[in-house]
Amino acid sequence: MKTQRYSTMVETLNKLRERGYTVDFNLKSTCLECPQLHMELKPEEFEIDEVHRFEGASNPDDNSVVYAVTSDKGVKGVLVDAYGVYAEAVTPDMALKLRRVH
């Protein structure tokens, strides 16, 4: 997995969009959802290409992670999530998929 370093989350999102990661994914308990395309992706239907972590300087609650995602149909987008939030909110298959890249 190729990972570049960016200094801010905004810079990361902008650079990923320039590279074709143009849709926004939401994390659901069993899948990734893309409302704009009316698409849901199960763990076996997508790959995580890159992971970028950001830690809040003054508040641990500000920690977040940006995933660059490609679906098995070639749709590329981003998922922004807080560290560890998915741990109890998703199925074991989704948690394994997200943890595998940590």
DSSP file with accessible surface (Angstrom, degrees, kcal/mol):
  #  RESIDUE AA STRUCTURE BP1 BP2  ACC     N-H-->O    O-->H-N    N-H-->O    O-->H-N    TCO  KAPPA ALPHA  PHI   PSI    X-CA   Y-CA   Z-CA
    1    1 A M              0   0  125      0, 0.0     2,-0.4     0, 0.0    49,-0.1   0.000 360.0 360.0 360.0 124.0    0.0    0.0    0.0
    2    2 A K        -     0   0  131     47,-0.3     2,-0.4    48,-0.0    49,-0.1  -0.677 360.0-177.9 -84.1 132.6    1.5    3.3   -1.1
    3    3 A T        -     0   0   69     -2,-0.4     2,-0.3    47,-0.1    47,-0.1  -0.984  10.2-165.6-137.5 124.9    1.1    6.1    1.4
    4    4 A Q        -     0   0   91     -2,-0.4     2,-0.5     8,-0.0     8,-0.0  -0.725  24.8-119.4 -99.1 158.7    2.2    9.8    1.0
    5    5 A R        +     0   0  226     -2,-0.3     2,-0.3    47,-0.1    47,-0.1  -0.857  30.0 179.9-101.6 129.1    2.4   12.2    4.0
    6    6 A Y        -     0   0   32     -2,-0.5     6,-0.0     1,-0.1     3,-0.0  -0.936  27.7-136.0-122.9 151.8    0.3   15.3    4.0
    7    7 A S  S    S+     0   0   99     -2,-0.3     2,-0.3     1,-0.1    -1,-0.1   0.795  82.5  26.7 -82.8 -26.1    0.3   17.9    6.8
    8    8 A T  S  > S-     0   0   67      1,-0.1     4,-2.2    46,-0.0     5,-0.1  -0.916  72.8-120.6-133.9 161.7   -3.5   18.4    7.1
    9    9 A M  H  > S+     0   0   52     -2,-0.3     4,-2.9     2,-0.2     5,-0.2   0.904 114.6  54.2 -65.4 -39.7   -6.7   16.5    6.5
   10   10 A V  H  > S+     0   0   97      1,-0.2     4,-2.6     2,-0.2     5,-0.2   0.932 108.9  48.1 -61.6 -44.7   -7.9   19.2    4.0
   11   11 A E  H  > S+     0   0   63      2,-0.2     4,-2.7     1,-0.2     5,-0.2   0.927 111.9  50.9 -60.6 -43.5   -4.6   18.8    2.0
   12   12 A T  H  X S+     0   0    0     -4,-2.2     4,-2.6     2,-0.2     5,-0.2   0.945 111.3  46.6 -59.6 -49.6   -5.0   15.1    2.0
   13   13 A L  H  X S+     0   0   33     -4,-2.9     4,-2.4     1,-0.2    -1,-0.2   0.918 113.2  49.7 -61.9 -41.6   -8.6   15.2    0.8
   14   14 A N  H  X S+     0   0   87     -4,-2.6     4,-2.2    -5,-0.2    -1,-0.2   0.924 112.5  46.6 -63.3 -45.0   -7.7   17.7   -2.0
   15   15 A K  H  X S+     0   0   78     -4,-2.7     4,-1.3     2,-0.2    -2,-0.2   0.901 112.3  50.2 -65.6 -40.6   -4.8   15.6   -3.2
   16   16 A L  H  <>S+     0   0    0     -4,-2.6     5,-2.5    -5,-0.2     3,-0.3   0.922 109.7  50.9 -64.0 -41.0   -6.8   12.4   -3.2
   17   17 A R  H ><5S+     0   0   80     -4,-2.4     3,-1.8     1,-0.2    -2,-0.2   0.912 107.0  54.2 -62.5 -40.7   -9.6   14.1   -5.2
   18   18 A E  H 3<5S+     0   0  142     -4,-2.2    -1,-0.2     1,-0.3    -2,-0.2   0.813 107.2  52.9 -59.9 -30.3   -7.0   15.3   -7.7
   19   19 A R  T 3<5S-     0   0   77     -4,-1.3    -1,-0.3    -3,-0.3    -2,-0.2   0.267 131.8 -90.3 -92.8  11.6   -5.9   11.7   -8.0
   20   20 A G  T < 5S+     0   0   31     -3,-1.8     2,-1.7     1,-0.2    56,-0.3   0.447  86.6 128.5 101.3  -0.4   -9.5   10.5   -8.8
   21   21 A Y      < +     0   0   13     -5,-2.5    56,-0.3     1,-0.2    -1,-0.2  -0.618  30.0 147.4 -86.2  80.8  -10.9    9.7   -5.3
   22   22 A T        +     0   0   86     -2,-1.7     2,-0.3    54,-0.9    55,-0.2   0.608  36.5  75.9-101.8 -15.4  -14.0   11.8   -6.0
   23   23 A V  E    S-a   77   0A  10     53,-1.6    55,-2.4    -3,-0.2     2,-0.5  -0.674  70.9-128.8 -99.6 157.6  -16.9   10.2   -4.1
   24   24 A D  E     -a   78   0A  70     -2,-0.3     2,-0.4    53,-0.2    12,-0.3  -0.899  20.2-158.4-105.3 128.2  -17.6   10.3   -0.4
   25   25 A F  E     -a   79   0A   7     53,-3.2    55,-0.5    -2,-0.5     2,-0.4  -0.820   2.4-152.1-103.9 146.6  -18.2    7.1    1.4
   26   26 A N  E     -D   33   0B  73      7,-2.9     7,-3.0    -2,-0.4     2,-0.5  -0.916  21.6-120.0-111.7 145.1  -20.1    6.8    4.8
   27   27 A L  E     +D   32   0B  44     -2,-0.4     2,-0.3    53,-0.2     5,-0.2  -0.732  34.3 177.8 -87.7 122.6  -19.4    3.9    7.2
   28   28 A K        -     0   0   88      3,-2.6     3,-0.1    -2,-0.5    61,-0.0  -0.727  44.7 -98.9-113.0 171.5  -22.4    1.8    7.9
   29   29 A S  S    S+     0   0   64     -2,-0.3    62,-3.2     1,-0.2    65,-0.3   0.844 118.6  19.6 -64.1 -33.0  -22.4   -1.3   10.2
   30   30 A T  S    S+     0   0   74     60,-0.2     2,-0.3     1,-0.1    -1,-0.2   0.444 129.5   2.9-116.0  -2.5  -22.1   -3.8    7.3
   31   31 A C  S    S-     0   0    3     11,-0.2    -3,-2.6    -3,-0.1     2,-0.4  -0.958  72.7 -89.4-163.9 175.4  -20.8   -1.8    4.4
   32   32 A L  E     -DE  27  41B   1      9,-2.5     9,-3.2    -2,-0.3     2,-0.4  -0.899  42.8-151.3 -99.0 139.0  -19.5    1.5    3.0
   33   33 A E  E     -DE  26  40B  48     -7,-3.0    -7,-2.9    -2,-0.4     7,-0.2  -0.906  16.7-169.3-115.6 137.5  -22.3    3.6    1.6
   34   34 A C  E >>> - E   0  39B   0      5,-3.2     5,-2.1    -2,-0.4     3,-0.9  -0.868   5.8-175.9-121.0  94.3  -22.1    6.1   -1.3
   35   35 A P  G >45S+     0   0   56      0, 0.0     3,-0.9     0, 0.0    -1,-0.1   0.873  79.9  59.8 -60.3 -37.0  -25.4    8.1   -1.2
   36   36 A Q  G 345S+     0   0  107    -12,-0.3    -2,-0.0     1,-0.3   -13,-0.0   0.808 117.2  32.0 -65.6 -25.8  -24.6   10.1   -4.3
   37   37 A L  G <45S-     0   0   80     -3,-0.9    -1,-0.3     2,-0.1     3,-0.1   0.359 106.1-123.2-106.9   2.5  -24.3    6.9   -6.4
   38   38 A H  T <<5 +     0   0  177     -3,-0.9     2,-0.4    -4,-0.7    -2,-0.1   0.934  65.5 143.2  52.5  50.8  -26.9    4.9   -4.4
   39   39 A M  E   < -E   34   0B  36     -5,-2.1    -5,-3.2     2,-0.0     2,-0.4  -0.938  38.7-168.4-126.3 141.9  -24.2    2.3   -3.8
   40   40 A E  E     -E   33   0B 115     -2,-0.4     2,-0.5    -7,-0.2    -7,-0.2  -0.998  10.9-158.0-126.5 135.3  -23.3    0.1   -0.9
   41   41 A L  E     -E   32   0B   3     -9,-3.2    -9,-2.5    -2,-0.4     5,-0.1  -0.959   5.2-149.7-118.2 121.1  -20.1   -1.9   -0.8
   42   42 A K    >   -     0   0  114     -2,-0.5     3,-2.6   -11,-0.2     4,-0.3  -0.399  40.0 -95.8 -76.9 162.9  -19.6   -5.0    1.3
   43   43 A P  G >  S+     0   0   15      0, 0.0     3,-1.1     0, 0.0    -1,-0.1   0.846 125.9  52.8 -52.3 -36.6  -16.0   -5.6    2.7
   44   44 A E  G 3  S+     0   0  130      1,-0.2     3,-0.0     3,-0.0    -3,-0.0   0.574 101.7  63.3 -77.7  -4.6  -15.2   -8.0   -0.2
   45   45 A E  G <  S+     0   0   45     -3,-2.6    27,-2.8    26,-0.0    28,-0.3   0.346 103.2  43.7-102.9   5.7  -16.3   -5.4   -2.8
   46   46 A F  E <   -B   71   0A   3     -3,-1.1     2,-0.3    -4,-0.3    25,-0.2  -0.981  60.3-149.1-147.2 159.7  -13.7   -2.7   -2.0
   47   47 A E  E     -B   70   0A 113     23,-2.7    23,-2.5    -2,-0.3     2,-0.7  -0.952  19.8-130.1-124.0 148.9  -10.0   -2.3   -1.3
   48   48 A I  E     -B   69   0A  13     -2,-0.3    21,-0.2    21,-0.2     3,-0.1  -0.893  24.1-179.9 -99.3 116.1   -8.3    0.4    0.9
   49   49 A D  E     +     0   0A  45     19,-2.9   -47,-0.3    -2,-0.7     2,-0.3   0.808  64.1   6.1 -86.2 -35.5   -5.5    1.9   -1.1
   50   50 A E  E     -B   68   0A   4     18,-1.1    18,-2.5   -49,-0.1     2,-0.4  -0.990  56.2-155.1-148.1 154.6   -4.1    4.4    1.4
   51   51 A V  E     -B   67   0A  14     -2,-0.3     2,-0.4    16,-0.2    16,-0.2  -1.000   9.2-173.0-133.7 132.4   -4.6    5.4    5.0
   52   52 A H  E     -B   66   0A   8     14,-2.4    14,-2.9    -2,-0.4     2,-0.4  -0.992   9.1-158.6-128.4 124.9   -3.8    8.8    6.5
   53   53 A R  E     -B   65   0A  86     -2,-0.4     2,-0.4    12,-0.2    12,-0.2  -0.832   6.7-171.2-107.1 144.4   -4.0    9.5   10.2
   54   54 A F  E     -B   64   0A  33     10,-2.9    10,-2.8    -2,-0.4     2,-0.5  -0.999   6.5-158.3-135.4 131.1   -4.4   12.8   11.9
   55   55 A E        -     0   0  147     -2,-0.4     2,-0.2     8,-0.2     8,-0.2  -0.932  21.7-121.7-114.0 130.2   -4.1   13.5   15.6
   56   56 A G        -     0   0   23     -2,-0.5     7,-0.1     3,-0.3     6,-0.1  -0.469  16.5-141.0 -66.7 134.7   -5.7   16.4   17.4
   57   57 A A  S    S+     0   0  114     -2,-0.2    -1,-0.1     1,-0.2     6,-0.0   0.870  94.7  17.1 -66.8 -37.2   -3.0   18.5   19.2
   58   58 A S  S    S+     0   0  114      1,-0.2    -1,-0.2    -3,-0.0     3,-0.1   0.608 124.9  46.2-114.3 -12.9   -5.1   19.2   22.3
   59   59 A N    >   -     0   0   62      1,-0.1     3,-2.4     0, 0.0    -3,-0.3  -0.951  57.4-153.3-139.2 117.5   -8.0   16.8   22.2
   60   60 A P  G >  S+     0   0   97      0, 0.0     3,-1.5     0, 0.0    -4,-0.2   0.766  96.6  69.8 -59.3 -23.0   -7.8   13.0   21.6
   61   61 A D  G 3  S+     0   0  134      1,-0.3    22,-0.0    -6,-0.1    -6,-0.0   0.644  87.5  67.1 -68.4 -13.8  -11.4   13.2   20.4
   62   62 A D  G <  S+     0   0   92     -3,-2.4    -1,-0.3    -6,-0.1     2,-0.2   0.404  72.4 119.3 -86.5   2.1  -10.1   15.1   17.3
   63   63 A N    <   +     0   0   33     -3,-1.5    20,-1.0    -8,-0.2     2,-0.3  -0.503  39.0 164.3 -69.4 134.8   -8.2   12.0   16.1
   64   64 A S  E     -BC  54  82A  15    -10,-2.8   -10,-2.9    18,-0.3     2,-0.4  -0.951  26.9-145.0-147.8 167.1   -9.3   10.9   12.6
   65   65 A V  E     -BC  53  81A   1     16,-3.6    16,-2.7    -2,-0.3     2,-0.5  -0.989   6.0-150.5-137.3 141.7   -8.3    8.8    9.7
   66   66 A V  E     -BC  52  80A   0    -14,-2.9   -14,-2.4    -2,-0.4     2,-0.5  -0.973  13.2-162.2-113.1 124.6   -8.9    9.2    5.9
   67   67 A Y  E     -BC  51  79A   0     12,-3.1    12,-2.1    -2,-0.5     2,-0.6  -0.915  11.3-146.9-106.0 131.9   -9.2    6.0    3.8
   68   68 A A  E     -BC  50  78A   0    -18,-2.5   -19,-2.9    -2,-0.5   -18,-1.1  -0.891  29.7-167.8 -93.6 121.5   -8.7    6.1    0.0
   69   69 A V  E     -BC  48  77A   1      8,-3.1     8,-2.5    -2,-0.6     2,-0.4  -0.905  20.3-169.2-121.3 139.3  -11.0    3.4   -1.2
   70   70 A T  E     -BC  47  76A  32    -23,-2.5   -23,-2.7    -2,-0.4     6,-0.2  -0.997  18.2-142.3-125.2 128.8  -11.5    1.7   -4.6
   71   71 A S  E >   -B   46   0A   5      4,-3.1     3,-2.1    -2,-0.4   -25,-0.3  -0.394  28.9-108.6 -82.3 164.9  -14.5   -0.5   -5.3
   72   72 A D  T 3  S+     0   0   95    -27,-2.8   -26,-0.1     1,-0.3    -1,-0.1   0.629 122.2  56.8 -68.5  -9.1  -14.4   -3.7   -7.3
   73   73 A K  T 3  S-     0   0  148    -28,-0.3    -1,-0.3     2,-0.1   -27,-0.1   0.288 124.5-102.8-101.3   5.6  -16.3   -1.7  -10.0
   74   74 A G  S <  S+     0   0   50     -3,-2.1     2,-0.3     1,-0.3    -2,-0.1   0.462  71.8 144.8  90.6   1.2  -13.6    0.9  -10.2
   75   75 A V        -     0   0   32    -54,-0.0    -4,-3.1   -53,-0.0     2,-0.4  -0.595  32.6-159.6 -74.0 130.4  -15.3    3.7   -8.2
   76   76 A K  E     + C   0  70A  72     -2,-0.3   -53,-1.6   -56,-0.3   -54,-0.9  -0.928  25.5 131.1-117.3 137.4  -12.8    5.6   -6.1
   77   77 A G  E     -aC  23  69A   0     -8,-2.5    -8,-3.1    -2,-0.4     2,-0.3  -0.901  43.5 -94.9-161.9-170.1  -13.6    7.7   -3.1
   78   78 A V  E     -aC  24  68A   2    -55,-2.4   -53,-3.2    -2,-0.3     2,-0.4  -0.920  13.9-160.0-126.2 148.8  -12.7    8.6    0.5
   79   79 A L  E     -aC  25  67A   2    -12,-2.1   -12,-3.1    -2,-0.3     2,-0.5  -0.999  10.3-163.8-123.7 125.0  -14.0    7.6    3.9
   80   80 A V  E     + C   0  66A  65    -55,-0.5     2,-0.3    -2,-0.4   -53,-0.2  -0.955  21.7 159.4-110.4 127.9  -13.3    9.9    6.8
   81   81 A D  E     - C   0  65A  25    -16,-2.7   -16,-3.6    -2,-0.5     2,-0.2  -0.975  40.2-108.0-146.0 156.7  -13.7    8.4   10.3
   82   82 A A  E >>  - C   0  64A  33     -2,-0.3     3,-1.3   -18,-0.3     4,-0.5  -0.572  52.7 -87.0 -82.5 148.2  -12.6    8.9   13.8
   83   83 A Y  T 34 S-     0   0   66    -20,-1.0    -1,-0.1     1,-0.2   -20,-0.1  -0.319 106.1  -5.9 -53.9 130.5  -10.0    6.6   15.3
   84   84 A G  T >4 S+     0   0   46      1,-0.1     3,-1.0    -3,-0.1     4,-0.4   0.347  95.8 116.5  72.7  -7.6  -11.6    3.5   16.9
   85   85 A V  T X> S+     0   0   84     -3,-1.3     3,-0.8     1,-0.3     4,-0.6   0.906  74.6  53.7 -63.2 -37.9  -15.2    4.7   16.4
   86   86 A Y  H 3X S+     0   0   11     -4,-0.5     4,-1.3     1,-0.2     3,-0.3   0.715  83.8  91.6 -68.7 -17.2  -15.9    1.8   14.0
   87   87 A A  H <4 S+     0   0   53     -3,-1.0    -1,-0.2     1,-0.3    -2,-0.1   0.838 103.7  18.3 -52.9 -40.3  -14.7   -0.8   16.6
   88   88 A E  H <4 S+     0   0  191     -3,-0.8    -1,-0.3    -4,-0.4    -2,-0.2   0.544 120.3  63.8-107.1  -6.2  -18.1   -1.3   18.1
   89   89 A A  H  < S+     0   0   61     -4,-0.6     2,-0.3    -3,-0.3    -2,-0.2   0.490  97.0  55.9 -99.8  -3.6  -20.3    0.1   15.4
   90   90 A V  S  < S-     0   0   19     -4,-1.3   -60,-0.2     1,-0.1   -61,-0.2  -0.836  87.3 -92.3-128.0 166.2  -19.6   -2.3   12.6
   91   91 A T     >  -     0   0   42    -62,-3.2     4,-2.6    -2,-0.3     3,-0.2  -0.266  43.8-105.7 -68.4 161.0  -19.7   -6.0   11.9
   92   92 A P  H  > S+     0   0  106      0, 0.0     4,-2.6     0, 0.0     5,-0.2   0.869 121.0  56.0 -56.7 -36.6  -16.6   -8.1   12.5
   93   93 A D  H  > S+     0   0  107      2,-0.2     4,-2.0     1,-0.2     5,-0.1   0.915 109.9  44.4 -63.7 -41.7  -16.0   -8.3    8.7
   94   94 A M  H  > S+     0   0    0    -65,-0.3     4,-2.4    -3,-0.2     5,-0.2   0.924 113.3  50.7 -68.7 -42.5  -16.0   -4.5    8.3
   95   95 A A  H  X S+     0   0    4     -4,-2.6     4,-2.7     1,-0.2     5,-0.2   0.924 110.6  49.8 -61.9 -41.3  -13.8   -4.1   11.4
   96   96 A L  H  X S+     0   0   84     -4,-2.6     4,-2.2    -5,-0.2    -1,-0.2   0.917 109.6  51.2 -63.6 -42.4  -11.3   -6.6   10.0
   97   97 A K  H  < S+     0   0   16     -4,-2.0     4,-0.5     1,-0.2    -1,-0.2   0.930 115.0  42.0 -61.9 -43.6  -11.2   -4.9    6.7
   98   98 A L  H >< S+     0   0    1     -4,-2.4     3,-0.6     1,-0.2    -2,-0.2   0.879 116.6  47.7 -73.3 -37.2  -10.5   -1.5    8.2
   99   99 A R  H >< S+     0   0  132     -4,-2.7     3,-1.9    -5,-0.2    -1,-0.2   0.803  94.9  74.8 -72.7 -29.9   -8.0   -2.8   10.8
  100  100 A R  T 3< S+     0   0  157     -4,-2.2    -1,-0.2     1,-0.3    -2,-0.2   0.796  99.0  46.0 -55.7 -27.1   -6.1   -4.8    8.2
  101  101 A V  T <         0   0   30     -3,-0.6    -1,-0.3    -4,-0.5    -2,-0.2   0.471 360.0 360.0 -96.9  -2.2   -4.5   -1.6    6.9
  102  102 A H    <         0   0  100     -3,-1.9    -3,-0.1    -4,-0.2    -4,-0.0  -0.237 360.0 360.0 -72.1 360.0   -3.6   -0.1   10.2
